[in-house]
Amino acid sequence: MSSDARRYLSGPLPLDSLAPGGSFVALLEAEGLAPRWTMGPGNEIEAPEATTVLAIKYGRGVIMAGDRRATAGNVIAHRRVQKVFAADEYSAVAISGTAGMAVELIKLFQTELEHYEKIEGTRLSLEGKANYLARMVRNHLPLAFQGLAVVPLFCGFDKADDEGRLYTFDVVGGRYEEQDFATTGSGGSEAKSFIKTVHDPEMGEPAALRIAIEALIAAAEEDAATGGPDLKRKIYPNVVTVTAEGLTEIGEDRIAAVAAEALEARP
């Protein structure tokens, strides 16, 4: 038996953790390689925060969008932050809260889903993905108490039920499935109020895209931390759709055209 094999049999990593279904994070933790962040009382820091993201169900799937602004207190820290990411081929995740930590959490989530698929030979169910993301948010709770909260938004296409589904989370890891649409972030309330007045579950993807962009514009008009489309600087929201055919990122040219129409139509 090799020295590596003896180390795994006698060391901190149990033999059964190598069986299919073992978590990638659990493997890192067993080897002492998992990232750990700790802060003592009074060590609060001001880090850039990602703001408004949203997801809307429509006839063929789910559309997810996010503005591009990150703020640090009352200062615009970044104008081109990506907030919407592919989780895998049939799901997407958007971030709000402490931007840097949120991006790292999403990268780890993506790795977990890929690890599970390679070990099990099948894709984790959509609800299983949402549950795992909730656990990751819950594990982040000690830092949330220090003001470094991460609150994602998750959506995907459930092939078993042949429909798009979306989930919201709270800072302590609570997971909630939403029926028609969801928002989170500093401008989430304004975006939700707008979507509520125009949402139609039978609408097509073009209408859903228009509503998503208009909702971000409405949020930006009321919330200084939300950045609306900026035609002069060519800064546009990140937008993806998830359908039975998989995840698709909507091109910037198309978003720019819809944003220009939406801004022109504003009273």
Contacts in CASP RR format, 6 or more apart in sequence:
PFRMAT RR
TARGET T0000
AUTHOR 0000-0000-0000
METHOD contacts of the structure
MODEL  1
MSSDARRYLSGPLPLDSLAPGGSFVALLEAEGLAPRWTMGPGNEIEAPEA
TTVLAIKYGRGVIMAGDRRATAGNVIAHRRVQKVFAADEYSAVAISGTAG
MAVELIKLFQTELEHYEKIEGTRLSLEGKANYLARMVRNHLPLAFQGLAV
VPLFCGFDKADDEGRLYTFDVVGGRYEEQDFATTGSGGSEAKSFIKTVHD
PEMGEPAALRIAIEALIAAAEEDAATGGPDLKRKIYPNVVTVTAEGLTEI
GEDRIAAVAAEALEARP
1 9 0 8 1.000
8 15 0 8 1.000
8 18 0 8 1.000
9 15 0 8 1.000
12 30 0 8 1.000
12 31 0 8 1.000
13 27 0 8 1.000
13 30 0 8 1.000
13 31 0 8 1.000
14 30 0 8 1.000
17 26 0 8 1.000
17 27 0 8 1.000
17 30 0 8 1.000
20 119 0 8 1.000
20 120 0 8 1.000
20 121 0 8 1.000
21 116 0 8 1.000
21 119 0 8 1.000
21 120 0 8 1.000
22 116 0 8 1.000
22 119 0 8 1.000
23 112 0 8 1.000
23 115 0 8 1.000
23 116 0 8 1.000
24 111 0 8 1.000
24 112 0 8 1.000
24 115 0 8 1.000
24 116 0 8 1.000
25 34 0 8 1.000
25 108 0 8 1.000
25 112 0 8 1.000
28 34 0 8 1.000
35 104 0 8 1.000
37 101 0 8 1.000
37 143 0 8 1.000
38 142 0 8 1.000
39 45 0 8 1.000
39 142 0 8 1.000
39 143 0 8 1.000
39 146 0 8 1.000
39 148 0 8 1.000
40 146 0 8 1.000
42 146 0 8 1.000
43 146 0 8 1.000
44 146 0 8 1.000
44 147 0 8 1.000
45 148 0 8 1.000
46 72 0 8 1.000
46 73 0 8 1.000
47 72 0 8 1.000
47 98 0 8 1.000
47 99 0 8 1.000
47 100 0 8 1.000
47 101 0 8 1.000
47 148 0 8 1.000
48 70 0 8 1.000
48 71 0 8 1.000
48 72 0 8 1.000
48 77 0 8 1.000
48 78 0 8 1.000
48 81 0 8 1.000
48 98 0 8 1.000
48 99 0 8 1.000
48 100 0 8 1.000
49 70 0 8 1.000
49 71 0 8 1.000
49 72 0 8 1.000
49 73 0 8 1.000
49 96 0 8 1.000
49 97 0 8 1.000
49 98 0 8 1.000
49 99 0 8 1.000
49 186 0 8 1.000
49 225 0 8 1.000
50 70 0 8 1.000
50 81 0 8 1.000
50 83 0 8 1.000
50 95 0 8 1.000
50 96 0 8 1.000
50 97 0 8 1.000
50 98 0 8 1.000
50 99 0 8 1.000
50 102 0 8 1.000
50 185 0 8 1.000
51 67 0 8 1.000
51 69 0 8 1.000
51 70 0 8 1.000
51 71 0 8 1.000
51 96 0 8 1.000
51 97 0 8 1.000
51 185 0 8 1.000
51 186 0 8 1.000
51 187 0 8 1.000
51 223 0 8 1.000
51 225 0 8 1.000
51 226 0 8 1.000
51 227 0 8 1.000
52 66 0 8 1.000
52 67 0 8 1.000
52 96 0 8 1.000
52 183 0 8 1.000
52 184 0 8 1.000
52 185 0 8 1.000
52 186 0 8 1.000
52 187 0 8 1.000
52 188 0 8 1.000
52 191 0 8 1.000
52 216 0 8 1.000
52 219 0 8 1.000
52 220 0 8 1.000
52 223 0 8 1.000
52 225 0 8 1.000
52 226 0 8 1.000
52 227 0 8 1.000
53 64 0 8 1.000
53 65 0 8 1.000
53 66 0 8 1.000
53 67 0 8 1.000
53 83 0 8 1.000
53 84 0 8 1.000
53 94 0 8 1.000
53 95 0 8 1.000
53 96 0 8 1.000
53 153 0 8 1.000
53 183 0 8 1.000
53 184 0 8 1.000
53 185 0 8 1.000
54 64 0 8 1.000
54 65 0 8 1.000
54 66 0 8 1.000
54 94 0 8 1.000
54 153 0 8 1.000
54 181 0 8 1.000
54 182 0 8 1.000
54 183 0 8 1.000
54 184 0 8 1.000
54 188 0 8 1.000
54 191 0 8 1.000
54 192 0 8 1.000
54 195 0 8 1.000
54 212 0 8 1.000
54 215 0 8 1.000
54 216 0 8 1.000
55 62 0 8 1.000
55 63 0 8 1.000
55 64 0 8 1.000
55 65 0 8 1.000
55 94 0 8 1.000
55 153 0 8 1.000
55 155 0 8 1.000
55 166 0 8 1.000
55 178 0 8 1.000
55 181 0 8 1.000
55 182 0 8 1.000
55 183 0 8 1.000
56 62 0 8 1.000
56 63 0 8 1.000
56 64 0 8 1.000
56 180 0 8 1.000
56 181 0 8 1.000
56 195 0 8 1.000
56 199 0 8 1.000
56 208 0 8 1.000
56 211 0 8 1.000
56 212 0 8 1.000
57 164 0 8 1.000
57 165 0 8 1.000
57 166 0 8 1.000
57 179 0 8 1.000
57 180 0 8 1.000
57 181 0 8 1.000
57 201 0 8 1.000
58 200 0 8 1.000
58 201 0 8 1.000
58 202 0 8 1.000
58 203 0 8 1.000
58 204 0 8 1.000
58 205 0 8 1.000
58 207 0 8 1.000
58 208 0 8 1.000
59 201 0 8 1.000
59 202 0 8 1.000
59 203 0 8 1.000
59 204 0 8 1.000
60 204 0 8 1.000
60 205 0 8 1.000
60 243 0 8 1.000
60 244 0 8 1.000
61 157 0 8 1.000
61 163 0 8 1.000
61 164 0 8 1.000
61 241 0 8 1.000
61 242 0 8 1.000
61 243 0 8 1.000
61 244 0 8 1.000
62 92 0 8 1.000
62 155 0 8 1.000
62 156 0 8 1.000
62 157 0 8 1.000
62 164 0 8 1.000
62 165 0 8 1.000
62 166 0 8 1.000
62 241 0 8 1.000
62 242 0 8 1.000
62 243 0 8 1.000
63 205 0 8 1.000
63 208 0 8 1.000
63 209 0 8 1.000
63 212 0 8 1.000
63 239 0 8 1.000
63 240 0 8 1.000
63 241 0 8 1.000
63 242 0 8 1.000
64 84 0 8 1.000
64 92 0 8 1.000
64 94 0 8 1.000
64 153 0 8 1.000
64 155 0 8 1.000
64 166 0 8 1.000
64 212 0 8 1.000
64 239 0 8 1.000
64 240 0 8 1.000
64 241 0 8 1.000
64 242 0 8 1.000
65 84 0 8 1.000
65 94 0 8 1.000
65 212 0 8 1.000
65 213 0 8 1.000
65 215 0 8 1.000
65 216 0 8 1.000
65 237 0 8 1.000
65 238 0 8 1.000
65 239 0 8 1.000
65 240 0 8 1.000
66 83 0 8 1.000
66 84 0 8 1.000
66 94 0 8 1.000
66 216 0 8 1.000
66 237 0 8 1.000
66 238 0 8 1.000
66 239 0 8 1.000
67 83 0 8 1.000
67 216 0 8 1.000
67 219 0 8 1.000
67 220 0 8 1.000
67 226 0 8 1.000
67 227 0 8 1.000
67 228 0 8 1.000
67 237 0 8 1.000
68 78 0 8 1.000
68 79 0 8 1.000
68 80 0 8 1.000
68 81 0 8 1.000
68 82 0 8 1.000
68 83 0 8 1.000
68 227 0 8 1.000
68 228 0 8 1.000
68 235 0 8 1.000
68 236 0 8 1.000
68 237 0 8 1.000
68 238 0 8 1.000
69 76 0 8 1.000
69 78 0 8 1.000
69 79 0 8 1.000
69 81 0 8 1.000
69 225 0 8 1.000
69 226 0 8 1.000
69 227 0 8 1.000
69 228 0 8 1.000
70 76 0 8 1.000
70 77 0 8 1.000
70 78 0 8 1.000
70 81 0 8 1.000
70 99 0 8 1.000
71 77 0 8 1.000
71 224 0 8 1.000
71 225 0 8 1.000
74 224 0 8 1.000
77 99 0 8 1.000
78 99 0 8 1.000
79 227 0 8 1.000
79 230 0 8 1.000
79 233 0 8 1.000
79 235 0 8 1.000
80 235 0 8 1.000
81 99 0 8 1.000
82 238 0 8 1.000
83 94 0 8 1.000
83 95 0 8 1.000
83 96 0 8 1.000
83 238 0 8 1.000
84 92 0 8 1.000
84 93 0 8 1.000
84 94 0 8 1.000
84 238 0 8 1.000
84 239 0 8 1.000
84 240 0 8 1.000
85 92 0 8 1.000
85 93 0 8 1.000
85 94 0 8 1.000
85 95 0 8 1.000
85 106 0 8 1.000
85 110 0 8 1.000
86 92 0 8 1.000
86 110 0 8 1.000
86 240 0 8 1.000
86 247 0 8 1.000
86 249 0 8 1.000
87 93 0 8 1.000
87 106 0 8 1.000
87 109 0 8 1.000
87 110 0 8 1.000
87 113 0 8 1.000
87 129 0 8 1.000
87 154 0 8 1.000
87 156 0 8 1.000
88 110 0 8 1.000
88 113 0 8 1.000
88 114 0 8 1.000
88 117 0 8 1.000
88 123 0 8 1.000
88 129 0 8 1.000
88 247 0 8 1.000
89 123 0 8 1.000
89 246 0 8 1.000
89 247 0 8 1.000
90 123 0 8 1.000
90 126 0 8 1.000
90 156 0 8 1.000
90 157 0 8 1.000
90 159 0 8 1.000
90 242 0 8 1.000
90 246 0 8 1.000
90 247 0 8 1.000
91 113 0 8 1.000
91 126 0 8 1.000
91 129 0 8 1.000
91 154 0 8 1.000
91 155 0 8 1.000
91 156 0 8 1.000
91 157 0 8 1.000
91 242 0 8 1.000
91 247 0 8 1.000
92 154 0 8 1.000
92 155 0 8 1.000
92 156 0 8 1.000
92 240 0 8 1.000
92 242 0 8 1.000
92 247 0 8 1.000
93 106 0 8 1.000
93 109 0 8 1.000
93 133 0 8 1.000
93 152 0 8 1.000
93 153 0 8 1.000
93 154 0 8 1.000
93 155 0 8 1.000
94 152 0 8 1.000
94 153 0 8 1.000
94 154 0 8 1.000
94 184 0 8 1.000
95 102 0 8 1.000
95 103 0 8 1.000
95 105 0 8 1.000
95 106 0 8 1.000
95 150 0 8 1.000
95 151 0 8 1.000
95 152 0 8 1.000
95 153 0 8 1.000
96 102 0 8 1.000
96 150 0 8 1.000
96 151 0 8 1.000
96 152 0 8 1.000
96 153 0 8 1.000
96 184 0 8 1.000
96 185 0 8 1.000
96 186 0 8 1.000
97 149 0 8 1.000
97 150 0 8 1.000
97 151 0 8 1.000
97 185 0 8 1.000
98 143 0 8 1.000
98 147 0 8 1.000
98 148 0 8 1.000
98 149 0 8 1.000
98 150 0 8 1.000
101 140 0 8 1.000
101 143 0 8 1.000
101 148 0 8 1.000
101 150 0 8 1.000
102 150 0 8 1.000
102 152 0 8 1.000
105 136 0 8 1.000
105 137 0 8 1.000
105 140 0 8 1.000
105 150 0 8 1.000
105 152 0 8 1.000
106 152 0 8 1.000
108 136 0 8 1.000
109 132 0 8 1.000
109 133 0 8 1.000
109 136 0 8 1.000
112 132 0 8 1.000
113 123 0 8 1.000
113 124 0 8 1.000
113 129 0 8 1.000
113 132 0 8 1.000
116 123 0 8 1.000
116 124 0 8 1.000
117 123 0 8 1.000
117 124 0 8 1.000
124 132 0 8 1.000
125 158 0 8 1.000
125 160 0 8 1.000
126 156 0 8 1.000
126 157 0 8 1.000
126 158 0 8 1.000
126 165 0 8 1.000
127 158 0 8 1.000
129 154 0 8 1.000
130 154 0 8 1.000
130 167 0 8 1.000
130 175 0 8 1.000
130 177 0 8 1.000
131 175 0 8 1.000
133 152 0 8 1.000
133 154 0 8 1.000
133 167 0 8 1.000
133 169 0 8 1.000
133 175 0 8 1.000
134 169 0 8 1.000
134 173 0 8 1.000
134 174 0 8 1.000
134 175 0 8 1.000
135 173 0 8 1.000
137 150 0 8 1.000
137 151 0 8 1.000
137 152 0 8 1.000
137 169 0 8 1.000
137 171 0 8 1.000
137 172 0 8 1.000
137 173 0 8 1.000
137 174 0 8 1.000
138 172 0 8 1.000
138 173 0 8 1.000
138 174 0 8 1.000
140 149 0 8 1.000
140 150 0 8 1.000
141 171 0 8 1.000
141 172 0 8 1.000
141 173 0 8 1.000
143 149 0 8 1.000
144 150 0 8 1.000
144 171 0 8 1.000
144 172 0 8 1.000
149 171 0 8 1.000
150 171 0 8 1.000
151 169 0 8 1.000
151 170 0 8 1.000
151 171 0 8 1.000
151 184 0 8 1.000
151 185 0 8 1.000
152 169 0 8 1.000
152 184 0 8 1.000
153 166 0 8 1.000
153 167 0 8 1.000
153 168 0 8 1.000
153 169 0 8 1.000
153 182 0 8 1.000
153 183 0 8 1.000
153 184 0 8 1.000
154 166 0 8 1.000
154 167 0 8 1.000
154 169 0 8 1.000
155 164 0 8 1.000
155 165 0 8 1.000
155 166 0 8 1.000
155 167 0 8 1.000
155 242 0 8 1.000
156 164 0 8 1.000
156 165 0 8 1.000
156 166 0 8 1.000
156 242 0 8 1.000
157 163 0 8 1.000
157 164 0 8 1.000
157 165 0 8 1.000
157 242 0 8 1.000
157 243 0 8 1.000
157 244 0 8 1.000
157 246 0 8 1.000
158 164 0 8 1.000
158 165 0 8 1.000
159 244 0 8 1.000
162 244 0 8 1.000
164 242 0 8 1.000
164 243 0 8 1.000
165 177 0 8 1.000
166 177 0 8 1.000
166 178 0 8 1.000
166 181 0 8 1.000
166 182 0 8 1.000
167 175 0 8 1.000
167 176 0 8 1.000
167 177 0 8 1.000
167 178 0 8 1.000
167 182 0 8 1.000
168 175 0 8 1.000
168 176 0 8 1.000
168 178 0 8 1.000
168 182 0 8 1.000
168 184 0 8 1.000
169 175 0 8 1.000
169 176 0 8 1.000
169 184 0 8 1.000
170 176 0 8 1.000
180 199 0 8 1.000
180 201 0 8 1.000
181 192 0 8 1.000
181 195 0 8 1.000
181 196 0 8 1.000
181 199 0 8 1.000
182 192 0 8 1.000
183 189 0 8 1.000
183 191 0 8 1.000
183 192 0 8 1.000
183 195 0 8 1.000
183 215 0 8 1.000
186 223 0 8 1.000
186 225 0 8 1.000
186 226 0 8 1.000
187 219 0 8 1.000
187 222 0 8 1.000
187 223 0 8 1.000
187 225 0 8 1.000
187 226 0 8 1.000
188 219 0 8 1.000
188 223 0 8 1.000
190 218 0 8 1.000
190 219 0 8 1.000
190 221 0 8 1.000
190 222 0 8 1.000
190 223 0 8 1.000
190 226 0 8 1.000
191 215 0 8 1.000
191 216 0 8 1.000
191 218 0 8 1.000
191 219 0 8 1.000
192 215 0 8 1.000
193 218 0 8 1.000
194 211 0 8 1.000
194 214 0 8 1.000
194 215 0 8 1.000
194 218 0 8 1.000
194 219 0 8 1.000
195 211 0 8 1.000
195 215 0 8 1.000
198 211 0 8 1.000
198 214 0 8 1.000
199 211 0 8 1.000
200 207 0 8 1.000
203 211 0 8 1.000
205 241 0 8 1.000
208 241 0 8 1.000
209 239 0 8 1.000
209 250 0 8 1.000
209 254 0 8 1.000
209 255 0 8 1.000
209 258 0 8 1.000
210 258 0 8 1.000
210 261 0 8 1.000
210 262 0 8 1.000
212 237 0 8 1.000
212 239 0 8 1.000
213 229 0 8 1.000
213 237 0 8 1.000
213 239 0 8 1.000
213 255 0 8 1.000
213 258 0 8 1.000
213 259 0 8 1.000
213 262 0 8 1.000
214 262 0 8 1.000
216 226 0 8 1.000
216 227 0 8 1.000
216 228 0 8 1.000
216 229 0 8 1.000
216 237 0 8 1.000
217 228 0 8 1.000
217 229 0 8 1.000
217 259 0 8 1.000
217 262 0 8 1.000
217 263 0 8 1.000
217 266 0 8 1.000
219 226 0 8 1.000
219 228 0 8 1.000
220 226 0 8 1.000
220 227 0 8 1.000
220 228 0 8 1.000
227 235 0 8 1.000
228 235 0 8 1.000
228 237 0 8 1.000
229 235 0 8 1.000
229 236 0 8 1.000
229 237 0 8 1.000
229 255 0 8 1.000
229 256 0 8 1.000
229 259 0 8 1.000
229 260 0 8 1.000
229 262 0 8 1.000
229 263 0 8 1.000
230 236 0 8 1.000
231 256 0 8 1.000
231 259 0 8 1.000
231 260 0 8 1.000
231 263 0 8 1.000
234 252 0 8 1.000
234 256 0 8 1.000
236 252 0 8 1.000
236 255 0 8 1.000
236 256 0 8 1.000
236 259 0 8 1.000
237 255 0 8 1.000
237 259 0 8 1.000
238 249 0 8 1.000
239 249 0 8 1.000
239 250 0 8 1.000
239 251 0 8 1.000
239 255 0 8 1.000
240 247 0 8 1.000
240 248 0 8 1.000
240 249 0 8 1.000
240 250 0 8 1.000
241 247 0 8 1.000
241 248 0 8 1.000
241 250 0 8 1.000
242 248 0 8 1.000
END
